[in-house]
Amino acid sequence: MIVFTRRRRPRLTLRATLAGLVGVLLCALLATPALTASPQDAPAASSASLSARGDATWVGTWSTTVTSRPASDTTAFEDQTIRQVVHTSVGGTAARVRLSNEFGTTPLVIGEARVALRDPDAPDSARTQPGTDRRLTFGGASSLTIPAGAPAVSDPVDLRVPAGADLVISLYLPEHTPGTTLHAFAFQNAYVADGNVTAERDVEATATTDRWYFLSGVSVQPRHQGHGHDAAAVVALGDSITDGSSITPGSNRRWPDVFAERLRQAPGTAGIGVLNQGVSGNRVLHDPNPPAGHAGEAYAAYFGPNALSRFDRDVASQPGVEHVVVLLGVNDLGHPGNGAPESERVSAEEIITGHEQLIARAHERGLRIYGGTITPFEGDTLGFHSPENEAARQQINDWIRTSGAYDGVIDFDAAVRDPAHPERLLPAYDSGDHLHPNEAGLAAMARAVPLRLFR
């Protein structure tokens, strides 16, 4: 793995200067009965006033599933800025950003963080749009330390965020920082640059990566408050098919992206955000567990905790969530004996029980939850298919369609299967591995979602 580090600058003079400044500040505090905000404090004060609004509604516009990393991944940053790009699903008049150190084992020091719109004239770069750059604060402070295992949510910032736009989020990491909390399948370039260049319009990247680091969500205040279902979020809980494993990087053609476009264009649903909580390799019932010596030891950790264990964090805690779409189960069928121990093989009944738990926990929180049928994979190149796995897939799909346990059904299987051979993907929708739909197939899946479920 690449270690994103640069030569450490001498710090003795800086520390001495800081010590002197601290002494001066202490003297000033003792001599001054009250503090007066300086002009540079104005953005923090504005954020505080936004945060204090009791009538504010926050809706997620973008999210991702963060995971740990395998021991072989030694990526680290030091005295560097990571500039990351995310794509919004719904617009608003203010924004806040959620950072994550949830898989870190040591505190995460953020020296500075900023958010801006990406320059629409430079869609393949990290350049920001003039006039949109905002410093992020956390309790009024422009830097913070996030404890190991914790997230952090920024103060609100005044920023008109369009729907279907790219945001640029820049994080300055002043100390040696292992890349322990990440989403490894971003299908979107991020840019690493030396020093603190968070406020620069453009950066000179010393490296690029196709991952999101220490970043898990963005929420917005809708332009019109109090419109009920016109201000809500849908969480897509899934695996690689939801994560977008076959899309062109930077294209934002995952099925949740295309579904979000449909919502924006339809009457009564334009204020609904779509939050992608798909992660490649994810299972309902088991965490990653590659056998010793298996190649999966180098990547399985990126598959994330099982869906039952991550539901509270990745679904229930999302801002404005009212709906959940579940597309899970294919990896529970395909991984055992194929990157996971044979002892983790599960039956259709066990997978159905896992789905029933997701339904119960969603209903406990007042959420509506919809079941997506598992798409076909006959002839796949990953070794998932067998007569037994196909029979289990059919049993699970039949239960999803007919049991009435879910609040609604989204028949992804019917949307992408070959009518002449229903156990396999339609060739026009096949990415080539006979398991993952291509961009045309993902668009067909997005079209299969009934919009009436969200009105």
QUICOR-V735240 format. One record per backbone hydrogen bond with DSSP energy under -0.5 kcal/mol. CO is the residue of the C=O (numbers start at 1). NH is the residue of the N-H. E is the energy in kcal/mol with one decimal. If there is no record, write none. Layout:
co:CO nh:NH e:E
co:CO nh:NH e:E
This chain:
co:2 nh:4 e:-0.7
co:3 nh:5 e:-1.7
co:4 nh:78 e:-0.7
co:11 nh:15 e:-2.6
co:12 nh:16 e:-2.3
co:13 nh:17 e:-2.6
co:14 nh:18 e:-2.8
co:15 nh:19 e:-2.4
co:16 nh:20 e:-2.1
co:17 nh:21 e:-2.4
co:18 nh:22 e:-2.5
co:19 nh:23 e:-1.9
co:20 nh:24 e:-2.2
co:21 nh:25 e:-2.7
co:22 nh:26 e:-2.5
co:23 nh:27 e:-2.1
co:24 nh:28 e:-2.3
co:25 nh:29 e:-2.5
co:26 nh:30 e:-2.1
co:27 nh:31 e:-1.6
co:28 nh:32 e:-1.1
co:38 nh:41 e:-2.1
co:39 nh:42 e:-1.7
co:41 nh:45 e:-2.0
co:42 nh:46 e:-2.6
co:43 nh:47 e:-2.3
co:44 nh:48 e:-2.5
co:45 nh:49 e:-2.3
co:46 nh:50 e:-2.1
co:47 nh:51 e:-2.6
co:48 nh:52 e:-1.6
co:50 nh:53 e:-1.3
co:53 nh:56 e:-1.1
co:57 nh:222 e:-0.6
co:59 nh:220 e:-2.7
co:61 nh:89 e:-1.1
co:62 nh:218 e:-2.6
co:63 nh:276 e:-0.5
co:64 nh:66 e:-0.5
co:67 nh:182 e:-1.8
co:70 nh:73 e:-1.7
co:72 nh:74 e:-0.9
co:75 nh:179 e:-2.9
co:76 nh:4 e:-1.5
co:77 nh:177 e:-3.4
co:79 nh:195 e:-2.9
co:80 nh:173 e:-3.2
co:81 nh:83 e:-0.6
co:81 nh:193 e:-2.4
co:82 nh:84 e:-0.6
co:82 nh:171 e:-2.4
co:83 nh:191 e:-2.9
co:84 nh:169 e:-3.1
co:86 nh:167 e:-3.0
co:88 nh:164 e:-0.5
co:92 nh:161 e:-2.6
co:93 nh:159 e:-0.9
co:94 nh:221 e:-1.7
co:95 nh:157 e:-2.4
co:96 nh:219 e:-2.4
co:97 nh:99 e:-0.6
co:97 nh:154 e:-2.8
co:98 nh:216 e:-2.5
co:98 nh:217 e:-1.4
co:99 nh:152 e:-2.1
co:101 nh:104 e:-1.4
co:101 nh:149 e:-2.5
co:107 nh:109 e:-0.6
co:108 nh:110 e:-0.6
co:108 nh:146 e:-3.0
co:109 nh:111 e:-0.6
co:110 nh:144 e:-2.0
co:112 nh:172 e:-3.0
co:113 nh:136 e:-3.0
co:114 nh:170 e:-2.4
co:115 nh:134 e:-2.7
co:116 nh:168 e:-3.5
co:117 nh:129 e:-3.1
co:119 nh:122 e:-1.9
co:120 nh:123 e:-0.5
co:122 nh:125 e:-1.8
co:127 nh:119 e:-2.7
co:129 nh:132 e:-1.7
co:134 nh:115 e:-2.6
co:137 nh:155 e:-3.4
co:138 nh:141 e:-1.3
co:141 nh:138 e:-2.7
co:144 nh:110 e:-3.0
co:145 nh:147 e:-0.6
co:146 nh:108 e:-2.8
co:147 nh:150 e:-1.8
co:150 nh:101 e:-2.6
co:152 nh:99 e:-3.2
co:157 nh:95 e:-2.1
co:157 nh:159 e:-0.8
co:159 nh:161 e:-0.9
co:160 nh:162 e:-0.6
co:161 nh:92 e:-2.1
co:162 nh:165 e:-0.8
co:165 nh:88 e:-3.1
co:166 nh:118 e:-2.5
co:167 nh:86 e:-2.2
co:167 nh:169 e:-0.5
co:168 nh:116 e:-1.8
co:168 nh:170 e:-0.5
co:169 nh:84 e:-3.0
co:170 nh:114 e:-2.1
co:171 nh:82 e:-2.7
co:171 nh:173 e:-0.6
co:172 nh:111 e:-2.6
co:172 nh:112 e:-0.8
co:172 nh:174 e:-0.7
co:173 nh:79 e:-1.1
co:173 nh:80 e:-1.6
co:177 nh:77 e:-2.1
co:178 nh:180 e:-2.1
co:180 nh:182 e:-0.5
co:181 nh:214 e:-2.5
co:182 nh:67 e:-3.0
co:183 nh:212 e:-2.0
co:187 nh:250 e:-3.1
co:190 nh:209 e:-2.0
co:191 nh:83 e:-3.4
co:192 nh:206 e:-3.0
co:192 nh:207 e:-1.4
co:193 nh:81 e:-2.9
co:195 nh:197 e:-1.1
co:197 nh:200 e:-1.3
co:201 nh:128 e:-2.2
co:203 nh:205 e:-1.0
co:207 nh:192 e:-2.8
co:209 nh:190 e:-2.8
co:210 nh:186 e:-1.5
co:210 nh:187 e:-0.7
co:212 nh:183 e:-2.4
co:214 nh:100 e:-1.3
co:216 nh:64 e:-1.7
co:217 nh:98 e:-3.2
co:218 nh:61 e:-2.7
co:218 nh:62 e:-1.7
co:219 nh:96 e:-2.0
co:220 nh:59 e:-2.7
co:220 nh:222 e:-0.6
co:221 nh:93 e:-2.3
co:221 nh:94 e:-0.5
co:223 nh:225 e:-0.5
co:227 nh:230 e:-2.2
co:228 nh:231 e:-1.9
co:232 nh:273 e:-2.8
co:233 nh:322 e:-2.6
co:233 nh:323 e:-1.7
co:234 nh:236 e:-0.5
co:234 nh:275 e:-3.2
co:235 nh:237 e:-0.8
co:235 nh:325 e:-3.0
co:236 nh:238 e:-0.7
co:236 nh:277 e:-2.5
co:237 nh:327 e:-2.5
co:238 nh:279 e:-1.4
co:239 nh:242 e:-0.7
co:239 nh:243 e:-2.5
co:240 nh:244 e:-1.7
co:240 nh:245 e:-2.0
co:244 nh:247 e:-1.9
co:248 nh:251 e:-2.3
co:254 nh:258 e:-2.1
co:255 nh:259 e:-2.6
co:256 nh:260 e:-2.2
co:257 nh:261 e:-1.7
co:258 nh:262 e:-1.8
co:259 nh:263 e:-2.2
co:260 nh:264 e:-2.2
co:261 nh:265 e:-1.6
co:262 nh:266 e:-0.8
co:263 nh:266 e:-0.7
co:266 nh:269 e:-1.3
co:269 nh:272 e:-1.7
co:271 nh:232 e:-1.0
co:271 nh:273 e:-0.6
co:273 nh:234 e:-2.8
co:274 nh:276 e:-0.6
co:275 nh:236 e:-2.9
co:275 nh:277 e:-0.9
co:277 nh:238 e:-1.3
co:279 nh:282 e:-1.9
co:283 nh:307 e:-2.5
co:284 nh:308 e:-1.3
co:289 nh:341 e:-0.7
co:291 nh:294 e:-2.4
co:294 nh:297 e:-2.1
co:295 nh:298 e:-2.1
co:296 nh:299 e:-1.6
co:296 nh:300 e:-3.4
co:299 nh:302 e:-1.8
co:300 nh:303 e:-2.4
co:301 nh:68 e:-0.6
co:301 nh:304 e:-1.4
co:306 nh:309 e:-0.6
co:306 nh:310 e:-1.7
co:307 nh:311 e:-0.9
co:310 nh:314 e:-3.1
co:311 nh:315 e:-2.3
co:311 nh:316 e:-1.8
co:312 nh:317 e:-1.4
co:315 nh:318 e:-1.7
co:318 nh:321 e:-1.7
co:319 nh:60 e:-2.4
co:320 nh:233 e:-2.1
co:322 nh:368 e:-2.5
co:323 nh:235 e:-2.4
co:324 nh:370 e:-3.1
co:325 nh:237 e:-2.9
co:325 nh:327 e:-0.5
co:326 nh:372 e:-2.8
co:327 nh:239 e:-0.7
co:329 nh:333 e:-1.5
co:330 nh:334 e:-2.4
co:331 nh:335 e:-2.4
co:332 nh:346 e:-0.5
co:335 nh:338 e:-3.1
co:335 nh:340 e:-1.3
co:340 nh:337 e:-2.9
co:341 nh:344 e:-2.0
co:342 nh:345 e:-1.9
co:347 nh:351 e:-2.0
co:348 nh:352 e:-2.6
co:349 nh:353 e:-2.2
co:350 nh:354 e:-1.8
co:351 nh:355 e:-2.1
co:352 nh:356 e:-2.5
co:353 nh:357 e:-1.7
co:354 nh:358 e:-1.9
co:355 nh:359 e:-2.4
co:356 nh:360 e:-2.5
co:357 nh:361 e:-2.5
co:358 nh:362 e:-2.0
co:359 nh:363 e:-2.7
co:360 nh:364 e:-1.9
co:361 nh:365 e:-0.8
co:362 nh:365 e:-0.9
co:362 nh:367 e:-2.6
co:363 nh:366 e:-1.6
co:368 nh:324 e:-1.9
co:369 nh:407 e:-2.6
co:369 nh:408 e:-0.6
co:370 nh:326 e:-2.7
co:371 nh:410 e:-2.9
co:377 nh:380 e:-1.7
co:380 nh:383 e:-0.6
co:386 nh:390 e:-2.6
co:387 nh:391 e:-2.1
co:388 nh:392 e:-2.1
co:389 nh:393 e:-2.5
co:390 nh:394 e:-2.4
co:391 nh:395 e:-2.0
co:392 nh:396 e:-2.6
co:393 nh:397 e:-2.7
co:394 nh:398 e:-2.3
co:395 nh:399 e:-2.0
co:396 nh:400 e:-2.5
co:397 nh:401 e:-2.5
co:398 nh:402 e:-2.1
co:399 nh:403 e:-2.4
co:408 nh:371 e:-2.2
co:409 nh:411 e:-0.5
co:410 nh:373 e:-1.8
co:410 nh:412 e:-1.9
co:411 nh:415 e:-1.4
co:412 nh:416 e:-1.3
co:413 nh:416 e:-0.7
co:413 nh:417 e:-1.7
co:416 nh:426 e:-2.9
co:417 nh:419 e:-0.7
co:418 nh:421 e:-1.6
co:421 nh:418 e:-0.7
co:421 nh:424 e:-2.1
co:423 nh:377 e:-0.6
co:423 nh:378 e:-2.0
co:424 nh:418 e:-2.4
co:426 nh:429 e:-2.6
co:427 nh:430 e:-1.3
co:429 nh:438 e:-2.0
co:433 nh:381 e:-1.7
co:435 nh:437 e:-0.5
co:436 nh:431 e:-2.0
co:438 nh:442 e:-2.8
co:439 nh:443 e:-2.1
co:440 nh:444 e:-1.8
co:441 nh:445 e:-2.0
co:442 nh:446 e:-2.1
co:443 nh:447 e:-2.1
co:444 nh:448 e:-1.0
co:445 nh:448 e:-0.5
co:446 nh:449 e:-1.1
co:448 nh:450 e:-0.6
co:450 nh:453 e:-1.4
co:451 nh:454 e:-2.0
co:452 nh:455 e:-1.2
